[in-house]
C-alpha cells in the first residue's frame, strides 16, 4: 500500500482528522482528539505507527520483521510497521484495530458526537 491508499482509507472513517503537531514530516491522524496513526512522510520504505492489542502485538512482532515496538511510544500498545512486504489486508486490519481501540477510549460524549455526524 502507498501513502495515498492509506490516507484515503483512514480519512473515510468517521471523525478522522489529520495534522502535523510534531514537525512537518510526521503526519498524525486522529479520531476525535486522540492519535490512532502516525506516518513519517519523508522515510522510505513507508512506515506507520498504529495502536494494537498487546497480545496481538507480540504475535505480530514474532511473525513479521517489518513490525516492531514503536519508537518514542508505549511499545506495549504501539507498533511501527514498515509496509513493504506486508499484505494489504493485514495493513488494513492494523489500521482498523488502531482506530477502534482509540475510538473506544474516547468519552461517551465524544463517541456519540462522532457517530452522529
Secondary structure, 3 states (H helix, E strand, C coil): CCHHHHHHHHHCCCCEEEECCCCCCEEEEEECCEEEEEEECCCCCCEEEEECCHHHHHHHHHHCCCEEECCCCCCCCEEEEECCCCCHHHHHHHHHHHHHHHHHHCCHHHHHHHHCC
